């Protein structure tokens, strides 16, 4: 009887990673469309992730690639086209579960999360022709919507994260890492709150999560879909887990915990 009680208590005390929908529920809907984010919310995601770029006329749009080829029926570079140019194209039909969808601008996504118990992780893409203008525009837009407590800013560019922090010191930041390099010890620059390694980094160096924690940084891991990677992140105690399939990842976390 005592053993059963202990097991039950240990189950309760385990903190699962927060599930962040990477580009929305992008396995089942076209990425960066309002439908992908609405589905992620319906599936109970703790957070949403988006990538942002500037159009030629300075509007913030949610597009991952520098060009339109992969995720629309358009052609050209995002930064070379105006918002009205970009809005001419279909951003949904390319996906196997897709239907015609409009370009998503950041203002729409901010309105979607407003008042909901969900965090929005916003990644600024680099290198870009406008350099840190995207960070300045992001700060300006966030002030308009008054959502600081729900927002986490991210980038692979330390310069971008630093520039954002200088303009918005109260908003949390993630320094994304494709490899550890100079950050192998777990220590990050003062302008970064969380560390953001890819899951491939943790497969090669699982002890990194604990080193970062000792240095005062919780971990945001991208992009985690397979059962093995979900279990790895759960067992290492990562704080945020970015996934293309939030509902399935939640099921895997619960199933792994039960075993």
Residue pairs with C-beta under 8 A, 6 or more apart in sequence:
11 257
11 258
14 257
15 237
16 234
16 253
16 254
16 257
17 221
17 233
17 234
17 237
17 238
17 239
17 240
17 241
17 253
18 46
18 47
18 119
18 239
18 240
18 241
19 44
19 45
19 46
19 47
19 241
19 243
19 246
19 249
19 250
19 253
20 45
20 46
20 47
20 48
20 49
20 119
20 121
20 220
20 240
20 241
20 242
20 243
20 246
21 36
21 37
21 40
21 43
21 45
21 47
21 48
21 49
21 242
21 243
21 244
21 246
22 49
22 222
22 223
22 242
22 243
22 244
23 31
23 32
23 36
23 49
23 50
23 51
23 64
23 244
24 31
24 32
24 33
24 35
24 36
24 37
24 39
24 40
24 48
24 50
25 36
25 37
25 39
25 40
25 43
25 45
25 244
25 245
25 246
25 247
26 32
26 36
26 244
27 225
27 244
27 245
27 248
28 36
28 39
28 97
28 245
29 35
29 36
29 39
29 95
29 97
29 98
30 36
30 71
30 91
30 92
30 93
30 94
30 95
30 97
30 98
30 101
31 64
31 71
31 95
32 50
32 51
32 62
32 63
32 64
32 71
32 91
32 104
33 91
33 92
33 98
33 101
33 102
33 104
34 101
34 102
34 104
34 108
34 109
34 112
35 92
35 99
35 101
37 48
37 50
37 104
37 109
37 112
38 112
40 48
40 246
41 48
41 112
41 116
41 118
43 246
43 247
43 250
44 246
44 247
44 250
45 118
45 246
46 118
46 119
47 118
47 119
47 120
47 121
47 152
47 240
48 109
48 113
48 118
48 119
48 120
48 121
49 120
49 121
49 122
49 123
49 222
49 242
50 62
50 104
50 106
50 109
50 120
50 121
50 122
50 123
51 62
51 63
51 64
51 123
51 124
51 125
52 60
52 61
52 62
52 63
52 106
52 122
52 123
52 124
52 125
52 134
52 138
53 60
53 61
53 63
53 66
53 78
53 79
53 125
53 128
53 134
54 60
54 61
54 78
54 79
54 128
54 130
54 133
54 134
54 137
55 61
55 78
55 79
55 81
55 82
55 83
55 85
55 86
56 79
56 80
56 81
56 82
56 85
57 82
57 83
58 133
58 137
59 82
59 83
59 105
60 105
60 106
60 107
60 134
60 137
60 138
60 141
61 78
61 83
61 86
61 103
61 104
61 105
61 106
62 103
62 104
62 105
62 106
62 109
63 71
63 78
63 103
64 71
64 125
65 71
65 78
66 77
66 78
66 79
66 125
66 128
67 75
67 76
67 77
67 78
68 74
68 75
68 76
68 77
68 78
68 81
68 86
68 89
69 75
70 94
71 91
71 94
72 89
72 90
72 91
72 94
72 103
73 89
73 90
73 93
73 94
74 86
74 88
74 89
76 85
78 86
79 128
79 129
79 130
83 105
86 103
87 102
87 103
89 103
90 100
90 101
91 101
91 102
91 103
91 104
92 98
92 99
92 100
92 101
93 99
93 100
93 101
106 122
106 138
106 141
107 141
107 145
109 120
110 120
110 141
110 142
110 145
110 147
111 145
113 120
113 147
113 150
114 145
114 147
118 150
119 150
119 151
119 152
120 147
120 150
120 151
120 152
121 152
121 153
121 154
121 174
121 220
121 240
121 242
122 138
122 151
122 152
122 153
122 154
123 153
123 154
123 155
123 176
124 134
124 135
124 138
124 153
124 154
124 155
124 157
124 160
124 164
125 134
125 155
126 155
126 156
126 157
126 159
126 160
127 157
128 134
132 159
132 160
132 163
134 160
135 153
135 160
135 163
135 164
135 167
136 163
136 167
138 153
138 164
139 164
139 167
139 168
142 148
142 151
142 168
142 171
148 168
148 170
148 171
151 171
151 172
152 171
152 172
152 173
152 174
152 194
152 220
153 161
153 164
153 168
153 171
153 172
153 173
153 174
154 161
154 173
154 174
154 175
154 176
154 196
154 220
155 161
155 164
155 174
155 175
155 176
156 175
156 176
156 177
156 178
158 175
158 189
158 191
158 192
161 173
161 174
161 175
161 189
161 191
161 192
162 189
162 191
164 171
164 173
165 171
165 173
165 191
166 191
172 193
172 194
173 191
173 192
173 193
173 194
174 192
174 193
174 194
174 195
174 196
174 220
175 183
175 188
175 189
175 192
175 194
175 195
175 196
176 196
176 197
176 220
176 222
177 183
177 195
177 196
177 197
177 198
177 201
178 198
178 201
179 201
180 197
180 201
180 205
180 208
183 195
184 205
184 208
184 211
185 211
185 215
186 195
186 208
186 210
186 211
186 212
186 213
186 214
186 215
186 217
187 215
188 195
188 212
188 215
188 217
192 217
193 217
194 217
194 218
194 219
194 220
194 239
194 240
195 212
195 217
195 218
195 219
195 220
196 219
196 220
196 221
196 222
197 208
197 219
197 221
197 222
198 221
198 222
198 223
199 221
199 222
199 223
199 224
199 229
199 232
199 233
201 208
202 208
202 209
202 221
202 232
202 233
202 236
202 238
203 229
203 232
206 232
206 236
208 219
209 219
209 236
209 237
209 238
210 236
212 218
212 219
213 219
213 237
218 238
218 239
218 240
219 236
219 238
219 239
219 240
220 238
220 239
220 240
220 242
221 233
221 238
221 240
221 241
221 242
222 242
223 242
223 243
223 244
224 230
224 233
224 241
224 242
224 243
224 249
225 243
225 244
225 245
225 248
225 249
227 252
227 256
230 241
230 243
230 249
230 252
230 253
230 256
231 252
231 256
233 241
234 253
234 256
234 257
241 249
241 253
243 249
